[in-house]
């Protein structure tokens, strides 16, 4: 059994919500939580962390998306684009009927994340 120091990465809900799901890598978790906190008076935003390509738990991610019906896959341009692509494709395939709007992939380098989340929530 692995020690606590060597536990495998885990997909987890860091902040519960019901209006929009932000799914991201651990590297961007704090940024996603900050946007959720900034917009909490307007929207209930769930933040889900998917550890890495091939190691994320689809059950947790898909349950979040099914609950909110709106999703943003947040990534950056430092190597986790494949994780974002895999997440977006799986969500689109598995939750198509549950989505109120298309899956949005947003790179932090694109700018104002709060505006993008607000736009997705209002669609």
Phi and psi in degrees as a GROMACS rama.xvg file:
@    title "Ramachandran Plot"
@    xaxis  label "Phi"
@    yaxis  label "Psi"
@TYPE xy
-66.6867  146.445  UNK-2
-72.368  167.311  UNK-3
-57.515  -35.5557  UNK-4
-66.9946  -24.9526  UNK-5
-117.542  32.4407  UNK-6
-69.3263  143.655  UNK-7
-65.5782  153.82  UNK-8
-61.4449  150.343  UNK-9
-126.357  139.072  UNK-10
-81.4535  129.989  UNK-11
-148.874  153.194  UNK-12
-86.7418  115.65  UNK-13
-88.8432  -26.2224  UNK-14
-147.431  118.89  UNK-15
-73.8195  151.872  UNK-16
-167.023  175.819  UNK-17
-135.797  -13.8687  UNK-18
-91.0511  -41.9346  UNK-19
-143.334  142.116  UNK-20
-105.891  130.059  UNK-21
-106.622  119.931  UNK-22
-111.292  128.741  UNK-23
-150.455  176.558  UNK-24
-84.3702  164.869  UNK-25
-59.9794  -33.3116  UNK-26
-62.003  -27.3585  UNK-27
-109.044  11.154  UNK-28
-60.408  -43.9448  UNK-29
-64.9729  -39.1621  UNK-30
-64.5586  -42.2546  UNK-31
-63.9625  -43.2237  UNK-32
-64.5447  -36.6027  UNK-33
-64.8916  -41.3089  UNK-34
-66.1964  -41.975  UNK-35
-59.8977  -41.4873  UNK-36
-67.5426  -39.6533  UNK-37
-61.9595  -35.3428  UNK-38
-101.341  9.67827  UNK-39
-64.1987  -21.798  UNK-40
-74.65  -21.5622  UNK-41
-101.035  -39.7799  UNK-42
-141.383  151.116  UNK-43
-97.2892  108.144  UNK-44
-110.366  124.381  UNK-45
-91.5848  135.302  UNK-46
-113.5  122.812  UNK-47
-121.043  132.073  UNK-48
-103.976  125.99  UNK-49
-108.755  120.177  UNK-50
-62.4593  -49.4379  UNK-51
-170.525  167.471  UNK-52
-56.8978  129.365  UNK-53
84.2565  -8.91833  UNK-54
-120.079  4.00019  UNK-55
-88.3708  151.252  UNK-56
-95.6766  108.538  UNK-57
-60.6186  -32.7074  UNK-58
-59.1332  -43.8112  UNK-59
-68.8482  -46.2658  UNK-60
-63.6948  -48.3715  UNK-61
-67.1585  -34.7856  UNK-62
-63.1255  -39.3338  UNK-63
-64.2223  -45.5929  UNK-64
-65.6511  -41.1978  UNK-65
-61.9563  -34.6358  UNK-66
-70.7714  -43.7196  UNK-67
-91.2669  -28.6548  UNK-68
67.1839  5.75911  UNK-69
-140.92  137.866  UNK-70
-144.894  141.906  UNK-71
-121.225  127.951  UNK-72
-98.9338  110.618  UNK-73
-94.4914  130.188  UNK-74
-145.424  174.27  UNK-75
-127.739  177.955  UNK-76
-98.4083  37.0264  UNK-77
-114.188  24.4215  UNK-78
117.704  -6.6931  UNK-79
-101.499  21.2928  UNK-80
-64.4318  -34.4704  UNK-81
-65.8929  -39.3206  UNK-82
-61.177  -45.6736  UNK-83
-61.3629  -42.3579  UNK-84
-64.3041  -43.0557  UNK-85
-64.0233  -44.9695  UNK-86
-60.4971  -50.2142  UNK-87
-61.4921  -43.1178  UNK-88
-64.8166  -45.9535  UNK-89
-64.0013  -44.1841  UNK-90
-61.8653  -46.0567  UNK-91
-60.5747  -40.1817  UNK-92
-73.3844  -45.7109  UNK-93
-85.5349  -25.0608  UNK-94
-119.251  17.6462  UNK-95
-50.0832  -46.5556  UNK-96
-69.1986  -21.8925  UNK-97
-89.7708  -13.5604  UNK-98
-83.44  133.545  UNK-99
-88.8842  -14.1891  UNK-100
-151.677  158.784  UNK-101
-61.2744  153.329  UNK-102
-62.4796  132.112  UNK-103
-107.686  126.397  UNK-104
-98.9712  124.85  UNK-105
-126.848  126.214  UNK-106
-91.67  136.721  UNK-107
-58.6164  -27.3589  UNK-108
-69.5592  -14.4467  UNK-109
-71.7397  -14.8922  UNK-110
117.206  -143.398  UNK-111
-59.6915  95.1609  UNK-112
-64.1672  -39.1704  UNK-113
-58.4991  -41.4522  UNK-114
-64.1351  -39.5999  UNK-115
-67.3135  -39.5898  UNK-116
-66.6109  -43.8249  UNK-117
-59.7309  -44.9545  UNK-118
-60.8949  -42.4103  UNK-119
-66.0103  -42.2254  UNK-120
-66.0407  -31.6283  UNK-121
-85.6921  -7.17308  UNK-122
